[in-house]
Amino acid sequence: MVDRGIMAHTIRVVVAKVGLDGHDRGAKIIARALRDAGMEVIYTGLHQTPEQVVEASIQEDVDAIGISILSGAHMTLVPKIMDLLKENEAEDILVFVGGTIPKQDIQKLKELGVGEVFTPGTPTKKAVEYVEQAVPAN
């Protein structure tokens, strides 16, 4: 974990599986890696709607949302999450995405406000370091 000074801030992250995708191994692996790095992780489980993810994230006062998506619906579901965060004045929550995302869609997601996109085979350490560096040390 990054040294955040005397009053250390524990990074809080929601890890969510959005849509009809029923494969959650990757989400559980990243959730465990974030937890092992000292973060507090809330795993929402399978088949979450964008509304459920945003509501849980606001209720849990998280710093970041990690979206795992393998279904191909990323260009529908992730923009909805970004819109809901904006509508709820929660744009300060970092959003990162992992899964089978075609290269041509990565830049589009970043233009929507997604901080980073991790594709299959990315070392978990890279995702952990990204979150540690991207979340402000409150």
TAQUIBEL-V119350 format. One record per pair of residues at least 12 apart in sequence whose ideal C-beta (glycine too) atoms are under 10 Angstrom apart, sorted by sequence separation. I is the first residue (numbers start at 0). J is the second residue. D is the distance in Angstrom with one decimal. If there is no record, write none. Layout:
# TAQUIBEL-V119350
I_J_D + I_J_D
This chain:
# TAQUIBEL-V119350
14_26_5.4 + 30_42_4.9 + 43_55_5.7 + 52_64_6.5 + 80_92_9.7 + 96_108_6.1 + 104_116_8.1 + 105_117_9.8 + 117_129_8.0 + 14_27_8.2 + 29_42_9.6 + 30_43_9.9 + 43_56_9.0 + 81_94_6.7 + 95_108_9.7 + 96_109_9.5 + 100_113_9.7 + 105_118_8.0 + 14_28_9.9 + 41_55_6.7 + 52_66_7.3 + 66_80_6.8 + 80_94_6.7 + 94_108_8.9 + 102_116_9.5 + 115_129_5.3 + 14_29_6.2 + 15_30_9.8 + 27_42_7.1 + 41_56_8.3 + 114_129_7.5 + 115_130_8.7 + 14_30_4.4 + 26_42_6.9 + 43_59_9.7 + 64_80_7.2 + 80_96_9.4 + 100_116_5.4 + 102_118_8.2 + 114_130_8.8 + 12_29_9.1 + 13_30_9.6 + 14_31_9.6 + 26_43_9.0 + 41_58_9.5 + 49_66_9.3 + 64_81_10.0 + 77_94_7.6 + 94_111_8.8 + 96_113_5.5 + 100_117_8.5 + 101_118_9.1 + 12_30_8.0 + 26_44_9.1 + 41_59_5.3 + 94_112_6.6 + 95_113_6.7 + 96_114_8.7 + 97_115_8.9 + 98_116_8.5 + 100_118_6.0 + 115_133_7.5 + 14_33_7.2 + 23_42_8.5 + 26_45_8.6 + 47_66_9.3 + 77_96_6.1 + 93_112_9.4 + 94_113_5.2 + 95_114_5.1 + 96_115_7.6 + 97_116_7.3 + 98_117_8.0 + 99_118_7.2 + 100_119_9.2 + 114_133_5.6 + 14_34_9.5 + 39_59_8.7 + 41_61_6.9 + 64_84_8.2 + 76_96_9.7 + 93_113_9.1 + 94_114_6.1 + 95_115_4.7 + 96_116_4.9 + 97_117_4.1 + 98_118_7.6 + 99_119_6.3 + 114_134_9.6 + 12_33_5.5 + 23_44_7.7 + 40_61_9.3 + 43_64_9.5 + 93_114_5.1 + 94_115_8.9 + 95_116_7.2 + 96_117_7.1 + 97_118_7.6 + 98_119_7.5 + 11_33_9.9 + 12_34_8.9 + 23_45_5.6 + 39_61_8.4 + 45_67_9.9 + 90_112_7.1 + 92_114_10.0 + 93_115_8.8 + 95_117_6.9 + 96_118_9.5 + 97_119_8.4 + 10_33_7.9 + 22_45_8.7 + 23_46_9.7 + 38_61_9.9 + 39_62_9.3 + 40_63_9.9 + 41_64_9.7 + 42_65_9.4 + 73_96_6.7 + 77_100_9.2 + 14_38_10.0 + 21_45_6.0 + 38_62_8.6 + 52_76_8.9 + 56_80_8.9 + 97_121_7.2 + 20_45_7.5 + 21_46_7.5 + 38_63_8.5 + 40_65_8.6 + 42_67_9.8 + 64_89_9.5 + 73_98_6.9 + 10_36_8.4 + 12_38_5.5 + 13_39_10.0 + 14_40_5.9 + 15_41_8.8 + 16_42_8.6 + 17_43_8.9 + 19_45_9.0 + 20_46_8.0 + 49_75_9.1 + 53_79_8.8 + 57_83_9.4 + 73_99_8.5 + 74_100_9.1 + 97_123_9.7 + 10_37_7.7 + 11_38_7.0 + 12_39_7.2 + 13_40_7.9 + 14_41_7.3 + 15_42_7.8 + 16_43_7.1 + 18_45_9.4 + 19_46_6.5 + 20_47_9.9 + 49_76_5.8 + 52_79_9.4 + 53_80_6.1 + 56_83_9.4 + 57_84_8.6 + 71_98_9.2 + 73_100_5.7 + 74_101_9.4 + 77_104_9.2 + 81_108_8.8 + 85_112_8.2 + 9_37_6.9 + 10_38_4.4 + 11_39_4.7 + 12_40_5.3 + 13_41_4.9 + 14_42_4.9 + 15_43_4.4 + 16_44_6.8 + 17_45_9.5 + 18_46_7.2 + 48_76_8.5 + 49_77_8.2 + 52_80_5.9 + 53_81_9.4 + 56_84_7.8 + 61_89_9.3 + 64_92_5.8 + 65_93_9.1 + 66_94_6.7 + 68_96_6.6 + 69_97_9.2 + 70_98_8.3 + 71_99_7.3 + 73_101_8.8 + 84_112_8.0 + 9_38_6.7 + 10_39_7.1 + 11_40_7.9 + 12_41_7.2 + 13_42_7.9 + 14_43_7.1 + 15_44_8.3 + 16_45_4.9 + 17_46_8.3 + 18_47_7.9 + 47_76_9.4 + 49_78_8.8 + 50_79_8.2 + 53_82_9.2 + 54_83_8.5 + 60_89_9.8 + 62_91_8.5 + 63_92_6.4 + 64_93_7.2 + 65_94_8.1 + 66_95_7.3 + 67_96_7.8 + 68_97_7.7 + 69_98_4.8 + 70_99_8.5 + 71_100_9.2 + 78_107_9.0 + 82_111_8.8 + 97_126_7.0 + 7_37_8.8 + 9_39_5.3 + 10_40_9.2 + 11_41_7.3 + 12_42_9.4 + 13_43_6.2 + 14_44_9.7 + 15_45_9.4 + 16_46_6.9 + 17_47_5.4 + 18_48_8.2 + 33_63_8.8 + 49_79_4.0 + 50_80_8.9 + 53_83_4.2 + 57_87_5.9 + 62_92_6.8 + 63_93_4.0 + 64_94_5.0 + 65_95_5.5 + 66_96_4.7 + 67_97_5.3 + 68_98_4.3 + 69_99_5.1 + 71_101_8.8 + 74_104_5.9 + 77_107_9.4 + 78_108_8.3 + 81_111_4.9 + 82_112_9.7 + 16_47_6.0 + 17_48_7.3 + 18_49_8.8 + 48_79_8.5 + 49_80_4.5 + 52_83_8.2 + 53_84_5.9 + 56_87_9.1 + 57_88_9.4 + 61_92_6.2 + 62_93_6.3 + 63_94_7.2 + 64_95_7.5 + 65_96_7.6 + 66_97_7.2 + 67_98_5.5 + 68_99_7.8 + 69_100_9.3 + 73_104_6.5 + 77_108_5.9 + 80_111_9.2 + 81_112_5.1 + 95_126_7.2 + 15_47_5.1 + 17_49_6.3 + 33_65_7.4 + 48_80_9.5 + 49_81_9.0 + 52_84_9.5 + 53_85_9.9 + 57_89_5.5 + 60_92_9.4 + 61_93_8.9 + 63_95_6.7 + 64_96_9.1 + 65_97_6.6 + 66_98_7.8 + 68_100_7.6 + 73_105_9.8 + 80_112_9.6 + 81_113_7.2 + 15_48_9.8 + 47_80_9.9 + 49_82_8.2 + 50_83_6.4 + 53_86_8.5 + 54_87_8.5 + 56_89_7.0 + 71_104_9.7 + 74_107_6.9 + 78_111_5.5 + 80_113_9.1 + 13_47_9.5 + 15_49_9.1 + 17_51_8.6 + 49_83_5.7 + 53_87_6.3 + 73_107_9.3 + 74_108_7.7 + 77_111_6.8 + 78_112_9.3 + 95_129_6.7 + 0_35_10.0 + 1_36_9.2 + 17_52_6.1 + 30_65_7.7 + 48_83_9.7 + 49_84_9.4 + 57_92_8.0 + 73_108_6.9 + 77_112_9.3 + 78_113_9.4 + 95_130_7.0 + 0_36_5.8 + 1_37_9.0 + 15_51_8.0 + 16_52_9.1 + 29_65_6.0 + 53_89_7.1 + 56_92_5.8 + 77_113_6.4 + 93_129_9.2 + 0_37_3.7 + 15_52_4.5 + 30_67_9.0 + 74_111_9.2 + 93_130_7.3 + 0_38_7.6 + 14_52_9.8 + 15_53_9.5 + 29_67_7.0 + 56_94_9.2 + 95_133_7.8 + 13_52_6.6 + 26_65_7.7 + 28_67_9.4 + 53_92_8.6 + 77_116_9.4 + 13_53_9.2 + 15_55_7.6 + 26_66_8.9 + 27_67_8.9 + 73_113_9.4 + 93_133_5.4 + 15_56_8.2 + 26_67_3.8 + 93_134_6.0 + 13_55_5.7 + 25_67_5.4 + 26_68_9.3 + 52_94_9.7 + 66_108_9.7 + 92_134_9.7 + 93_135_9.1 + 13_56_4.7 + 24_67_9.3 + 25_68_9.6 + 26_69_9.4 + 73_116_8.8 + 12_56_9.1 + 13_57_9.7 + 23_67_7.0 + 25_69_7.5 + 91_135_8.5 + 11_56_9.1 + 13_58_9.7 + 22_67_8.7 + 24_69_9.7 + 13_59_6.3 + 23_69_9.3 + 12_59_9.3 + 14_61_9.9 + 17_64_9.8 + 20_67_7.7 + 22_69_5.5 + 66_113_8.3 + 11_59_6.4 + 13_61_5.0 + 18_66_9.7 + 20_68_6.0 + 21_69_9.0 + 22_70_8.8 + 11_60_6.6 + 12_61_5.9 + 13_62_9.5 + 14_63_9.2 + 15_64_6.5 + 17_66_5.7 + 20_69_4.9 + 21_70_8.8 + 64_113_9.8 + 11_61_4.3 + 12_62_6.7 + 13_63_7.5 + 14_64_8.0 + 15_65_7.1 + 16_66_8.1 + 17_67_7.9 + 18_68_6.5 + 20_70_3.9 + 64_114_9.8 + 65_115_9.8 + 66_116_9.6 + 67_117_9.4 + 69_119_8.8 + 10_61_8.6 + 11_62_5.3 + 12_63_4.6 + 13_64_4.9 + 14_65_4.5 + 15_66_5.6 + 16_67_5.3 + 17_68_5.8 + 18_69_9.1 + 19_70_5.9 + 20_71_8.7 + 63_114_8.1 + 10_62_5.1 + 11_63_7.6 + 12_64_7.2 + 13_65_7.1 + 14_66_8.2 + 15_67_7.1 + 16_68_7.4 + 18_70_5.1 + 20_72_7.7 + 65_117_8.9 + 9_62_9.1 + 10_63_6.9 + 12_65_5.9 + 13_66_9.0 + 14_67_6.8 + 15_68_9.1 + 16_69_8.7 + 17_70_8.4 + 18_71_9.1 + 19_72_7.6 + 20_73_9.9 + 8_62_8.1 + 16_70_9.3 + 18_72_4.8 + 17_72_7.7 + 18_73_8.7 + 17_73_8.6 + 20_76_9.4 + 18_75_8.1 + 19_76_9.9 + 17_75_9.5 + 18_76_5.3 + 17_76_4.6 + 18_77_10.0 + 17_77_7.8 + 15_76_9.9 + 65_126_7.7 + 17_79_8.7 + 17_80_7.2 + 15_80_8.6 + 65_130_7.8 + 29_95_9.4 + 63_129_9.5 + 63_130_5.7 + 29_97_6.2 + 62_130_8.1 + 28_97_9.5 + 63_133_7.5 + 26_97_7.8 + 62_133_9.0 + 63_134_5.9 + 25_97_6.3 + 26_98_8.8 + 62_134_4.6 + 25_98_6.9 + 61_134_9.7 + 62_135_7.9 + 25_99_9.5 + 62_137_8.1 + 22_98_9.3 + 22_99_10.0 + 20_98_8.0 + 13_92_8.6 + 17_96_9.5 + 20_99_9.6 + 12_92_9.7 + 11_92_9.8 + 12_93_8.6 + 13_94_9.8 + 14_95_10.0 + 17_98_9.8 + 16_98_9.4 + 10_93_9.4 + 12_95_9.1 + 14_97_9.2 + 36_123_9.0 + 29_117_8.1 + 35_123_8.9 + 36_124_8.7 + 38_127_8.0 + 32_122_9.2 + 33_123_8.4 + 36_126_9.6 + 37_127_9.4 + 32_123_3.8 + 36_127_4.6 + 25_117_9.2 + 29_121_9.3 + 31_123_8.2 + 32_124_7.5 + 35_127_8.2 + 36_128_8.7 + 38_130_7.1 + 30_123_10.0 + 32_125_9.9 + 33_126_7.6 + 34_127_9.9 + 38_131_8.2 + 25_119_7.7 + 29_123_6.1 + 32_126_6.8 + 33_127_6.1 + 36_130_8.1 + 37_131_8.9 + 28_123_6.3 + 32_127_5.4 + 36_131_7.0 + 25_121_9.8 + 38_134_8.9 + 29_126_5.9 + 33_130_6.6 + 25_123_9.6 + 28_126_9.7 + 29_127_8.4 + 32_130_9.7 + 33_131_9.4 + 29_130_9.6 + 10_127_9.8 + 12_130_6.6 + 10_130_6.4 + 10_131_7.0 + 12_134_8.6 + 10_133_9.6 + 11_134_9.0 + 10_134_5.1 + 10_135_9.9 + 8_134_8.1 + 10_136_9.4 + 0_127_9.2 + 1_128_8.8 + 8_135_8.5 + 10_137_9.6 + 3_131_9.3 + 8_136_6.0 + 1_130_9.7 + 7_136_8.6 + 8_137_4.7 + 1_131_4.5 + 6_136_9.6 + 0_131_6.8 + 1_132_7.3 + 3_134_9.5 + 6_137_8.9 + 3_135_9.6 + 4_136_6.9 + 1_134_8.8 + 3_136_4.3 + 2_136_8.9 + 3_137_8.2 + 1_136_7.3
